[in-house]
Amino acid sequence: LSGLDVGKYRLAVRVTVPRDVKLLDIEPEQVEFELVKYIERSLPVTVKVKDGLPSDLFLESVHLDPREITIRGRESMVSMVKFLRVDPTLEQLETGGELILPVKAISEGDKPLEIDLETEKVTMSAILAKGTPKKLIPVKVKLIGSPQEDFLVDTVIVEPAKVEVEGPSNTLKTISEVVTPLYDISEISSDQQVLLPLEPLKDESVRIISDPSIMVKVKLKPFTV
């Protein structure tokens, strides 16, 4: 097979026999085979509650061991895996304690996959809470303009750096930051400190439950040529 690349082949069978042996027949005379690329890939394990959770319950915290699993197999199969998942039931979560759950490799259209998992089970512990899911989201300050030509922006300090929001868990997963209105620092020549409001989130189902304003400190440093 030396020098052959990935693909399907049909090759003649070669037989080497001792000098005092006569070769009469080979069956089969040719062999069909396929060479495939065998790869591995690490994926995080996600959690999906079987049949979902009631509207007044959410998973406050989830601990998985391991959180990431290596999968191995044919390149065509491994590339089809979208993510790995465990499916605890509501009854299991209400019981509490540690759960040993089988891991599923999820592909597009849930097609069956011939792959090997580094481990086929994970240990899961979770806290089931009542109310609306909450999440800490980083704050992003939007600055425009530049200081006077003899100064550069050294640091921008945001207090607090994160704010707490609440809303549906699926929506919270899509929110990565909370932003402020544009703050103009054109031609400033000294450090600035200002209280800025946070812009409302686009999705009305999510709201900010911490202080709707943040303190922004812009520190300058001299610029020399």
Backbone torsions as a table, in degrees:
resi	resn	phi	psi	omega
1	LEU	NA	4.3	-177.2
2	SER	-57.9	134.0	174.5
3	GLY	83.2	-4.0	-179.3
4	LEU	-83.1	142.8	179.5
5	ASP	-100.4	-178.5	178.3
6	VAL	-60.3	134.9	178.7
7	GLY	152.2	-178.6	179.3
8	LYS	-101.0	142.0	-175.5
9	TYR	-138.7	156.8	172.5
10	ARG	-134.9	108.2	-174.1
11	LEU	-120.6	149.7	176.3
12	ALA	-73.6	145.2	179.2
13	VAL	-84.2	126.4	177.7
14	ARG	-105.1	135.6	-178.0
15	VAL	-126.3	130.5	175.6
16	THR	-109.3	124.3	-179.0
17	VAL	-122.6	157.1	176.9
18	PRO	-60.8	164.4	-176.9
19	ARG	-62.5	-34.2	-176.6
20	ASP	-90.8	15.5	178.1
21	VAL	-118.3	134.4	179.1
22	LYS	-104.1	128.3	179.1
23	LEU	-81.9	120.1	-178.4
24	LEU	-96.4	-42.0	-173.6
25	ASP	-159.7	155.3	174.3
26	ILE	-127.2	129.5	179.8
27	GLU	-137.4	114.7	-3.8
28	PRO	-81.8	162.1	-179.0
29	GLU	-78.6	-23.6	179.4
30	GLN	-132.3	152.6	-179.8
31	VAL	-125.8	133.4	175.1
32	GLU	-98.4	135.2	178.1
33	PHE	-154.5	168.5	-179.4
34	GLU	-131.9	133.2	174.3
35	LEU	-99.9	127.6	-179.5
36	VAL	-122.5	156.9	176.6
37	LYS	-86.6	126.1	-177.5
38	TYR	-106.9	117.9	-175.1
39	ILE	-127.8	170.5	174.1
40	GLU	-133.2	156.3	-173.9
41	ARG	-154.1	139.3	179.4
42	SER	-100.2	133.5	-179.0
43	LEU	-132.6	145.0	175.2
44	PRO	-73.7	155.0	177.8
45	VAL	-97.4	128.0	178.2
46	THR	-104.8	166.0	-178.4
47	VAL	-121.3	132.4	174.0
48	LYS	-136.2	117.9	-179.5
49	VAL	-70.6	126.2	-179.2
50	LYS	-60.2	128.4	-178.5
51	ASP	67.7	7.0	174.5
52	GLY	78.7	174.0	179.2
53	LEU	-108.5	149.8	173.0
54	PRO	-58.9	157.1	-175.2
55	SER	-62.8	-22.6	-177.4
56	ASP	-96.5	9.9	179.2
57	LEU	-125.5	149.2	174.7
58	PHE	-153.3	160.2	177.8
59	LEU	-85.3	110.4	-177.1
60	GLU	-74.3	-39.0	177.0
61	SER	-150.9	147.6	-179.0
62	VAL	-135.0	131.4	175.8
63	HIS	-120.9	126.2	179.6
64	LEU	-121.6	139.6	177.6
65	ASP	-137.4	109.3	-0.5
66	PRO	-81.5	160.3	177.7
67	ARG	-85.8	-17.6	-177.2
68	GLU	-137.4	139.6	-176.8
69	ILE	-130.5	140.7	176.8
70	THR	-90.0	131.1	176.4
71	ILE	-112.3	149.2	-178.0
72	ARG	-135.5	149.3	177.3
73	GLY	161.1	-169.3	177.7
74	ARG	-60.6	141.3	-177.2
75	GLU	-55.3	-40.4	-178.5
76	SER	-64.3	-34.3	-179.9
77	MET	-77.9	-46.6	-177.1
78	VAL	-62.0	-38.1	-178.7
79	SER	-67.9	-18.0	179.5
80	MET	-81.3	-15.2	-177.6
81	VAL	-74.4	120.8	179.4
82	LYS	-84.1	-45.0	178.3
83	PHE	-165.6	169.0	176.0
84	LEU	-105.7	146.6	-172.8
85	ARG	-147.4	147.6	169.0
86	VAL	-117.1	146.2	-174.6
87	ASP	-122.9	78.0	176.1
88	PRO	-70.9	154.5	175.9
89	THR	-94.0	163.6	177.6
90	LEU	-61.2	-39.0	-179.8
91	GLU	-62.1	-41.1	178.8
92	GLN	-64.5	-40.9	-179.2
93	LEU	-68.2	-37.4	179.7
94	GLU	-68.4	-29.4	177.8
95	THR	-67.0	-34.6	178.7
96	GLY	80.4	-174.2	-178.3
97	GLY	77.8	-170.2	-179.6
98	GLU	-87.6	137.4	178.5
99	LEU	-114.6	137.6	173.2
100	ILE	-102.6	111.7	-172.2
101	LEU	-120.9	141.7	176.1
102	PRO	-72.3	147.1	-179.3
103	VAL	-97.2	134.8	177.5
104	LYS	-110.9	135.8	173.0
105	ALA	-91.3	114.9	-174.4
106	ILE	-98.6	125.3	177.9
107	SER	-116.5	169.0	178.3
108	GLU	-65.6	124.3	-178.3
109	GLY	79.0	9.2	180.0
110	ASP	53.0	42.2	178.5
111	LYS	-73.4	143.1	177.6
112	PRO	-65.7	138.8	-176.1
113	LEU	-124.3	139.1	176.3
114	GLU	-97.7	85.6	179.8
115	ILE	-135.4	160.9	176.5
116	ASP	-106.6	135.8	176.2
117	LEU	-103.8	139.2	178.0
118	GLU	-55.6	-39.9	171.8
119	THR	-144.8	141.1	-174.6
120	GLU	-97.0	-1.9	179.5
121	LYS	-138.2	150.0	175.7
122	VAL	-127.9	155.7	175.0
123	THR	-96.3	128.3	-176.8
124	MET	-126.5	137.5	170.0
125	SER	-133.6	140.9	-175.6
126	ALA	-147.5	155.5	175.2
127	ILE	-109.3	120.6	179.0
128	LEU	-94.3	122.3	-175.3
129	ALA	-123.9	157.4	177.5
130	LYS	-97.3	149.9	178.4
131	GLY	114.5	-151.6	-178.0
132	THR	-108.2	134.5	179.2
133	PRO	-57.5	143.6	179.3
134	LYS	-125.1	156.1	-177.7
135	LYS	-155.5	143.0	174.6
136	LEU	-89.0	124.8	-176.0
137	ILE	-117.2	133.4	177.5
138	PRO	-63.0	148.3	177.6
139	VAL	-99.7	134.4	178.0
140	LYS	-115.9	124.0	178.4
141	VAL	-94.0	128.6	-179.5
142	LYS	-99.9	107.4	-179.9
143	LEU	-100.4	144.6	173.3
144	ILE	-130.4	156.9	179.0
145	GLY	83.2	177.6	-179.2
146	SER	-136.9	149.9	177.2
147	PRO	-64.5	175.8	174.3
148	GLN	-55.8	156.5	-170.2
149	GLU	-62.3	-17.8	179.0
150	ASP	-89.1	7.4	-176.7
151	PHE	-136.2	152.3	172.4
152	LEU	-127.0	155.4	174.9
153	VAL	-73.7	123.3	-180.0
154	ASP	-89.0	-60.5	179.7
155	THR	-141.9	154.3	172.8
156	VAL	-122.9	116.4	-177.4
157	ILE	-105.4	130.1	179.9
158	VAL	-116.6	126.3	179.5
159	GLU	-130.4	116.5	-5.1
160	PRO	-78.9	157.6	-178.8
161	ALA	-76.9	-20.8	178.5
162	LYS	-134.5	149.1	176.1
163	VAL	-124.1	156.1	-177.7
164	GLU	-96.6	132.9	177.1
165	VAL	-126.3	160.8	176.9
166	GLU	-136.9	151.1	-179.6
167	GLY	166.9	-174.9	178.6
168	PRO	-57.7	138.5	-175.2
169	SER	-59.7	-39.2	-179.5
170	ASN	-64.0	-34.8	179.0
171	THR	-74.1	-39.0	179.8
172	LEU	-59.3	-34.5	-179.2
173	LYS	-62.6	-26.0	-176.2
174	THR	-88.7	-9.3	-177.1
175	ILE	-96.6	121.1	-176.4
176	SER	-109.9	-16.6	-178.3
177	GLU	-160.8	158.2	172.0
178	VAL	-117.6	134.6	-173.0
179	VAL	-114.1	161.8	175.5
180	THR	-104.3	164.5	170.6
181	PRO	-63.7	165.3	179.1
182	LEU	-62.4	134.0	177.2
183	TYR	-117.3	118.8	-174.0
184	ASP	-87.0	120.5	177.8
185	ILE	-112.3	24.1	-178.7
186	SER	-61.9	128.9	172.6
187	GLU	64.3	18.4	176.3
188	ILE	-74.2	150.5	-178.5
189	SER	-130.2	12.1	178.3
190	SER	-148.9	164.9	179.9
191	ASP	-60.4	144.9	-178.4
192	GLN	-119.9	147.1	174.5
193	GLN	-139.3	124.0	-174.9
194	VAL	-145.3	149.3	175.9
195	LEU	-97.3	119.4	-177.4
196	LEU	-114.9	141.2	174.4
197	PRO	-78.2	160.1	174.9
198	LEU	-95.1	139.2	178.7
199	GLU	-71.1	141.7	177.7
200	PRO	-60.0	147.7	178.1
201	LEU	-73.8	146.2	-177.3
202	LYS	-62.9	-38.6	179.9
203	ASP	-85.4	115.8	-176.2
204	GLU	-69.4	-13.4	179.7
205	SER	-76.6	-12.0	178.5
206	VAL	-111.6	134.1	179.5
207	ARG	-132.7	153.9	177.8
208	ILE	-84.0	124.2	-177.0
209	ILE	-105.0	-10.0	175.0
210	SER	-92.6	-172.4	-178.0
211	ASP	-56.8	127.0	-176.8
212	PRO	-76.4	3.8	178.2
213	SER	-125.4	153.4	179.3
214	ILE	-132.7	155.3	176.5
215	MET	-95.1	129.1	-180.0
216	VAL	-118.6	127.4	177.3
217	LYS	-117.7	122.1	177.9
218	VAL	-107.8	115.5	-179.1
219	LYS	-105.0	135.1	-178.5
220	LEU	-104.9	164.4	173.0
221	LYS	-138.6	149.4	-179.2
222	PRO	-63.3	144.8	177.2
223	PHE	-114.3	121.5	-179.5
224	THR	-122.7	149.1	178.6
225	VAL	-102.5	NA	NA
